[in-house]
Amino acid sequence: MPSKSGAGLALRFRGRLADLSAADRAALFDRTTTNDEAVRDQVAAILDAVRAMGDEALRGLAAELDGVVLAELEVPRAAWTKALDALEPALRRALEQALANISIVHEAFRPTAQEVVVAPGIVVGRRPDPLDRVGVYAPGGRAAYPSSLLMGVVPARIAGVREVVVCSPPAKHSKRPLDVVLAAAALGGADRVFALGGAGAVAAMAYGTATVPRVQRIVGPGNVWVAEAKVQVANTVAIDSPAGPSELLVLADDGADPAAVARELCAQAEHDPRACVVAVVRSATFAAKLQDVLGVMATAQPRAGIVIEALASAGGVLVAESADEQIAFANDYAAEHLQLQCSDADLVLARLRNVGTVFVGPSASVAFGDYMTGANHVLPTGGLARSFSGLSTLDFVRWTSWQRVAPTAARTLAEPVGLFADAEGLPGHAAAARAWGGGA
C-alpha cells in the first residue's frame, strides 16, 4: 500500500514523457479491451449460449455470474413506480435536475432535415428518421448508474425512438436492478426494463429472446465484458462505441492546485480497477507535489482498494517540456475525459482533436459532467476517441436521403454521366442517362 510519500505511491507510469520506453508508450496508447484473449473467448461463449438457448441461458448466467435465481427477466412497471415514489426527496430532485439538463442539451443538438440545390433542377435532401427500438445498458455491480440510464434513455426519447429497452444487472437482495436505477427508468421514460447484466444482456438485445425484444442499436457504457460483447455483435446490430472502463487525462501547469488534480484522478479511478487515469504536467517539481498529495488521498478514499489498483495498473504522472508536448500527447492518448487545469486552457482546447469530452478549468469537475451539466457521459474509451464521438441524438436516428432531378437538369447530366458509365464499362447506365439527352 502506498505510504504518505508520493515516492511510495504505486503508479504504472511516471517521469518525463520523453523518457518513456516504447513498451510504456504502447501500453498508454493501446488501451482497447479487445486485446484480452480470455475475455474474447468468454464473451463469445456467452453470446453463443444466448443465441442458442435464449431465456434459459440468461437465467443460467444470472445464477452463475450474479448469484441470482430469476423467476422473471422483466421488471414490472409497478416496481419502477414504487421505487420512484420511495426515492429520498433530495435525490429525486437531483435526478429531475439532471433529466432537465440532459433534455436541454440534447434538444439543442437534435438533428434536422436538410435540402440543398446542387444545380438548377437538382435537389438532394436527407432527414433523420428515429429508430424503432433501441437498447440502453445501465451498468451495475460495483456501483449503481442511474445517470447512465438517463444518458441513454433521454436522447433516445428526444430523437423520437418508438421503444426504449433497458438492461441493468440484478442485485442479489431484490433480484432486480437497484431501486435508484428503476426510479431513473420511470423518470426518463423507458418502456421496458430487464434484470440482465454483462455480455448476456448485450446478446439478448442483439439477437432477441422469447422475452427480450431484438433492438436496432445498443448504447451505454459497461465493463470489459460488455465492451467486448458490443464489439462482437456489431455485425448484427449497431452500437454507439465499445466503451469500457473509465479514463481521465489531466493537463496541468504549475499554477494548478495539486489537490484539485489528485481529486479528479481519484474520482475516476474509483470506477474500476481497470480505469486509466493520467496527469501530464509541465515540471518535475509539480509532478513530485502531485504524487505526494495523490499518495495520501488515494489511501483515504472510501473505495481505496479500487483506486489504488487502478493507479498501479494504468495510472500515471508524467512531465512534459511544454504545452505543445502536452497537446501532442493528448491527441495521441485520445482520452474519454480530459480536464484542463492550466492558465492557457482555451488555447489548448482549440488544438485538441481526439477526446471524448473536455472539462475546461479546475471548477469544471468531471463529476459535474458525469451527472449534471447535461452533456452526455457515454463516451469512447480505449483510444477510440480517435474515431468515435460521445453519445448523442445522432445515435438514435438513421438518415433517409432523396434526390430530385428535373427534366431540364436531366438533359444537362445525360452526356457527362454517359461518359462516366462508358469509362466504368457499364453500358446500361450510359444508355439510361443518355436517353434523357436524346442520345442512344
Secondary structure, 3 states (H helix, E strand, C coil): CCCCCHHHCCCCEEEEHHHCCHHHHHHHHCCCHHHCHHHHHHHHHHHHHHHHHCHHHHHHHHHHHHCCCCCCCECCHHHHHHHHHHCCHHHHHHHHHHHHHHHHHHHHCCCCCEEEEEECCEEEEEEEEECCEEEEECCCCCCCCHHHHHHHHHHHHHHCCCEEEEECCCCCCCCCCCHHHHHHHHHHCCCEEECCCHHHHHHHHHHCCCCCCCCCEEECCCCHHHHHHHHHHCCCCEECCCCCCCEEEEEECCCCCHHHHHHHHHHHHCCCCCCEEEEEECCHHHHHHHHHHHHHHHHHCCCHHHHHHHHHHHCEEEECCCHHHHHHHHHHHCCCEEEEECCCHHHHHHHCCCCCEEEECCCCCHHHHHHCCCCCCCCCCCCHHHCCCCCCHHHHEEEEEEEEECHHHHHHHHHHHHHHHHHCCCHHHHHHHHCCCCCC
